[in-house]
Amino acid sequence: MRIEEMNWQMVERRAAKDDRCVLPLGCTEQHAYLSLATDSILAYKVSVDAASPLGVPVFPVMPFGVTPSFTAYPGTVSLKLGTYSEVLCQLLDSLEGSGFGRILVVNGHGGNTPARSAVAERAARSGQTVVWHDWWCAPRVWTKVQETDPDASHANWMENFPWTRLEGVEQPAARKPMVEVGQIRTANPGFVREVLGDGSFGGLYQRADDEMAALWAVAVEETRELLVNI
């Protein structure tokens, strides 16, 4: 259930009988030929698809994350890790105040993951149950990814779904050589852009839609299972 389809009275009634909710986390950053909002789109959609049959509220996706390496690409927006961690803790405070004691955080961006420790510390102090889920590299999803194509990484086929593509933008057909991620992990943004060029880390840019649908089904099932058992 999308929170934008609820009013405050509906939330109050829902939280009184079931204190679960979902908080999706995204990012606004370059994804080569895909949408700048790819991480946000995917985190939100997997949350909604997983939670809807259960009637669990899904809050709007947090659209900004921690992505300093890509700031040389126009449209990328980045927060400092400390700022981001504090924002997440304040969001959890608000959710607790609304009656939500069990939160599934569905994260769609690897740069956000270091904030997990701050979230866990806050949850331990408050008594709130918070489960952090990096959906794209969760065990069953990652197994399916590796079965499909081990050259899976940022801004390549792995993130190329019908809902992250842009109308009228063609994907390159050739397989791009994989970039050694270690050389850019702590590099300045200008060097990162020079190395990556279009922004993809390499591999195929797109795979067949039936393969992507099979991957998505695993992602939704794995996310829903966490939500059922939280």
N, C-alpha and C positions, 0 to 999 in steps of 0.2 A: 504494500500500500504506500503510494507516494504521499509524503507529508503535505505537498501542495494541494492534495485532494481532501485534506482534513481541516477542520477548524479546531479551536482550542478545547472545546467541550468534548469533541470526538477523541482527541489525544488523551484528555484526562480519563475518560472512560476506558480507553484501550490500555493505558499504562496501569490502571487499577486492577485489571484482570490478567494482564500479560506485560511484564516490564521489559520486554525485549525491543530493541530497535537497531537499525543499521546506520552507520555513519560512513559514507564513501569518501575516499580521499583521492584527489587527482593532481593534475599539474597542467600548466600552460607552457609548453616548450616545443621546440622544433621536432617534427617527426618526418623529415624529408618531404615526401609528396603527400603525406597524410595530414589530417587536421592537427592544428596546434593543440587542440583540446583532446587528443586521442586518449591520454591516460584518464582524463575525467570522464569521457564518454564511456570507456570500457568499465571503469570502476562503478559508475552509476548503473549502467545497464545490467551488469552481472548481479549487482545488489537487488535491483528491482525484479529481475527474472527469478532470482532465488527466493526472495521474500514474499512475492505477491501471493502464491498459493497458501502461504501460512498466515496471511493477514498482518504481517509484521511491518510497522512503519519504516520507511526509508527516507532519511533526511536528504536535502539537497547536497550535491557533491561539493567538497571543498576544492575550488578550482585552481588554487595556487599552491605550489610546493617548493621544495628545495632543489634547485637545478642551476647552480652557478656556472657550470662548465659550458652551458649552451647560450649564455647571454650575448654572444656575438651574433647570434641569429635573431633578426628582428621578430618581435612577437613573443619571445620567451620572457617569462616573468618569474623571478626567483626571490624567495625569502631566506633569511639566515636561519640556520638550524635552531638556535635558541629562541628566536621569534616564533618560528613554526611550532616548536614544542610547547611554548607557552599558550599559543592560540588553541592548540588541540586540548590542552588541559582545561582551558576555560570553556571550550565547547562541551567537554565531558561534565564540568560543573553544572552547566545549564541543563544538560540532559538529565543529570541526577535530580536537579530541582524540578524537572517535569515529571519525575516518577519513574525514570528508566534506570533500572539497576543492572541490566544485562545488555551490553553493547557489543555488537560485532563491527569492528572497524575494517572495512574492505579497502585496502590500499592498492592503487593502480600505478604507483611510481616508485622506483627503487631508491631515488634520492630522499624520499620521505621516511624510509625504514629506520634510520638512526633515531628518529623521534620515538620509536617504540619503547625505549628504555624509560623515557620521561613519562610516557603514558602508563607504563606498568607500575612505576613508583607511585604515581598519583592514585591509581586504582587500588594499590595495596593500602594506602593511607585511608582511603574513603570507604573501602569495603565493596565498591562497585566491581562487578565482573566485566572485564574488558578483554575481548579476544581480538588480536591483531592478525589479519589475513592478507598476505601478499598474494593475491589471487593468481597472478600469472606464473608464479614459480612454486605454487603449492604442490605437494607430492604427486597427486594424480594428474594434474594439469601438465606438470613438467615432464612426466613420463610420456604423456600423449604428444607433447611437443617434440620430444626426442625421437619418438617413433615416426613422426611425420617428416621431420627434417631437422637434423642436429644443428644446422646453421641458422639458429634462431636468436634474434637479438633486437636491439632498439631500432625502430622505424623500418623493419623489414617485414616479411610475410607474416610473422608472428602477431603483429598488431594491425594487419591489414584485413579488416572486416568490412562488409558492406556499409556499416554505420560509422566507420572512421575514414572512409574515402571521400574525396571531394569531387563534386560533379564537374566533368570536363577536364579533369587532371589525369593524364595517362601515367601509368606506372612503367618504369623501364623494364624491358623483357630480360635483359642479361643478368646473370648472377654476379653481384659485386664481390670482389675479394674481401674476406673478413678482415677487419681492422684489429690490431693488437690493442685491446682495451687498456692494458697497463700503461701504455705510452701517453694516454690522454686522461687518465683517472684524476691526476692532480695538476694537469697542465692549465695554462691560462686560456681563456675563452677564444682568443684569436688563433692560437695554435690548434685548438680543438677544431675550429671551423676549417682551418687549412688542411688538416689531416683528413677530416670526414667529408669535406666537400658538400655533397647534397644533404648530409646529416645521417644517413643510414650507416649502421655498423657493418653492413655487408650481408651477403647471402641473396636469396631471391627476394624480390620486392612483393610478390603476390603469388599465392597458391590458389588452387581450385576452391570454389565456394563450398562444395560438399565437404572438403577436408576441414575448412574453417568452421563449418556448422558442427562437425563431429567434435572438434576441440572445444567449441563453446558449450556444447552439451555437458562435457566433462566439467568445465569450469562452473557452470550453474549448479550441477549436482553436488560438487565438492563444497561450494559455498553454502548451499542449502543445508547440507549435513551439519556443518558447523553451527548454523543458526538453530537447527533443531536441538542440538546437544549443548548449547551454551548454558 
